[in-house]
Amino acid sequence: MDINNLLRENIRCLQPYSSARNEFSGEAMIFLDANENPFNPPYNRYPDPMQREVKNKISRLKNISSDRIFLGNGSDEPIDLLIRAFCEPGVENIVSIHPTYGMYQVAAAINNVNVVHVSLTENFELDAQKVLNAVDEKTKLIFLCSPNNPTGNCFNHEDILKVVNHFRGIVVLDEAYIDFAPGKSLLAASGELRNLVILQTFSKAWGMAGIRLGMAFAAPEIISVLNKIKYPYNLNILTQTKALELIENAKQVEIWTQLIIAERKKMEKMLTEFPFVVRIFPSDANFILVKMHDAKGIYDYLKDQGIIVRDRSRVHLCEDSLRITVGSPDENEQLTEALKNLV
Ligand SMILES: *Cc1c(COP(=O)(O)O)cnc(C)c1O
């Protein structure tokens, strides 16, 4: 597969902006090349456009080479860039599972790119053949999400790989919740898969949603395309500095993650006790999708108690379901008490 043949022609031919820090990025005594303020207020210098220090750290953390890493302003950035790089507006399309994370659809719509939805099975499993059957000659990208949002489950590697291996375009596998699903990342196995992009984020298990830092892992040819079309300084200095500091927290993150998984199991058990709970969907993430009698009524009741969950009732296959994020032990206790008062 030649990435160049998949790209939109204008992107293939694009002469990217070359910033001052692209043209010279070494050590020097005096920088008079970027029209910055010379009096050294705290943030007078432009950040590293390629975020080399942060990538080096992530490279060691994930055991993957830096030229296979793209960093963005949240995962939203690589989602948008991939659509813009590969899909001709009004002409080409993407295939996405249904239900899943809403941003693929929104990013596609902003770019005037049509989304072909392929329903998961009743048990939220991936039907690889059905996804492949939905592909036509205008399909450039397939979006998968595992663990999937809002359903919470992981797909089998076998099924994901079937899609990757039989599609001549690019498969984007969103692993935003992978830290809660030990051993289920495809990252370690992705080295040979030239048409697979894996998305991960610091927004969930790592507790850094506020600094906006998302990762895309892929073959260097795909990473180069994203680098070519991103804003030159897409990650500001505050984000890069904080990330370098907080990535050192890996041990704390592991402790939080274990605690959240333990709390999730406790909540799953607790929820089975309530007569209004119809079904608790198995989760590999930090949230639980729960089918209830009168989900909307329970949502409103909880809201009145000051507890906000996500009403997914209008989402395909999630009728009458609430998506509940696993909180701290104290927050989960308060949720339990509130629900007890409903019985
Ligand atoms: C939360 C979430 C993300 C994270 O997005 P960021 O922009 O990195 O905060 C990505 N994908 C899915 C499926 C999510 O639920």
The ligand as an ORCA input file, in Angstrom:
! r2SCAN-3c Opt
* xyz 0 1
  C     -12.506     10.672     25.624
  C     -12.227     10.074     24.306
  C     -11.143     10.503     23.544
  C     -10.217     11.539     24.073
  O     -10.225     12.686     23.389
  P      -9.165     13.803     23.734
  O      -9.387     14.770     22.635
  O      -7.794     13.154     23.667
  O      -9.452     14.319     25.092
  C     -10.899      9.893     22.333
  N     -11.673      8.889     21.894
  C     -12.704      8.450     22.618
  C     -13.490      7.301     22.113
  C     -13.027      9.031     23.834
  O     -14.088      8.595     24.523
*
